[in-house]
Amino acid sequence: MLETNSIIVILIIGLIAGWLAGKIMVGGGFGIIGDIVVGVICAFIGGWLWAQLHLPALGPWWLTAVVSAVVGACILLYILRLVRR
């Protein structure tokens, strides 16, 4: 999905996705480093899920990457909350 292998781009998308997921799932933020880690991990989860569901691209590659990473991050945060209980 990413057209570049730049680690900076991956970290920025991970940060954005982690931050957005933290805002969507209120109380789910882990700080800037935690948000980057959650975002990068969930970019893989979201990308895999996006491909499994055969969802179309949303426009530019970066928009699809951020949206799929946010979806993956929200799923992961929801599962982490279930485990904490």
C-alpha positions as CSV (number, residue, x, y, z in Angstrom):
1,M,0.0,0.0,0.0
2,L,2.8,2.4,0.8
3,E,4.6,3.7,-2.3
4,T,7.7,4.5,-0.3
5,N,9.8,2.5,2.2
6,S,10.8,5.6,4.2
7,I,10.8,4.9,7.9
8,I,9.9,8.6,8.5
9,V,6.7,8.2,6.5
10,I,5.8,5.0,8.3
11,L,6.4,6.7,11.7
12,I,4.4,9.7,10.7
13,I,1.5,7.6,9.5
14,G,1.8,5.5,12.7
15,L,1.8,8.6,14.9
16,I,-1.3,10.0,13.1
17,A,-3.1,6.7,13.3
18,G,-2.3,6.1,16.9
19,W,-3.3,9.7,17.9
20,L,-6.6,9.4,16.0
21,A,-7.4,6.0,17.5
22,G,-6.7,7.4,20.9
23,K,-9.2,10.3,20.3
24,I,-11.8,7.9,18.8
25,M,-11.4,5.4,21.6
26,V,-11.5,7.9,24.5
27,G,-9.0,7.1,27.1
28,G,-7.0,4.8,24.8
29,G,-3.9,7.0,24.3
30,F,-0.5,5.7,25.3
31,G,1.6,8.9,24.9
32,I,3.5,9.8,21.8
33,I,5.8,6.8,21.8
34,G,3.0,4.4,22.6
35,D,0.8,6.0,19.9
36,I,3.6,5.5,17.3
37,V,4.1,1.9,18.3
38,V,0.3,1.2,18.3
39,G,-0.1,3.0,15.0
40,V,2.8,1.2,13.2
41,I,1.7,-2.2,14.5
42,C,-1.9,-1.5,13.6
43,A,-1.0,-0.2,10.2
44,F,-0.1,-3.9,9.4
45,I,-3.3,-5.1,11.0
46,G,-5.4,-2.5,9.2
47,G,-3.7,-3.2,5.9
48,W,-4.2,-6.9,6.2
49,L,-7.9,-6.4,7.2
50,W,-8.4,-3.9,4.3
51,A,-7.0,-6.5,1.8
52,Q,-9.1,-9.4,3.3
53,L,-12.3,-7.4,3.0
54,H,-11.4,-6.3,-0.5
55,L,-12.0,-2.7,0.3
56,P,-11.2,-0.1,-2.4
57,A,-8.5,2.6,-2.1
58,L,-9.9,5.9,-0.8
59,G,-7.8,8.2,-3.0
60,P,-4.2,8.9,-2.5
61,W,-2.1,6.1,-1.0
62,W,-1.5,8.0,2.3
63,L,-5.2,8.5,3.0
64,T,-5.9,4.8,2.6
65,A,-2.8,4.0,4.8
66,V,-4.0,6.3,7.6
67,V,-7.6,5.1,7.5
68,S,-6.6,1.4,7.5
69,A,-4.1,2.1,10.3
70,V,-6.7,3.9,12.4
71,V,-9.2,1.1,11.9
72,G,-6.5,-1.4,13.0
73,A,-5.6,0.7,16.0
74,C,-9.2,1.0,17.1
75,I,-9.6,-2.7,16.9
76,L,-6.4,-3.3,18.9
77,L,-7.4,-0.7,21.6
78,Y,-10.8,-2.3,21.9
79,I,-9.2,-5.8,22.4
80,L,-6.7,-4.3,24.9
81,R,-9.6,-2.9,26.9
82,L,-11.3,-6.2,27.0
83,V,-8.2,-7.9,28.2
84,R,-7.6,-5.3,31.0
85,R,-11.0,-6.1,32.5
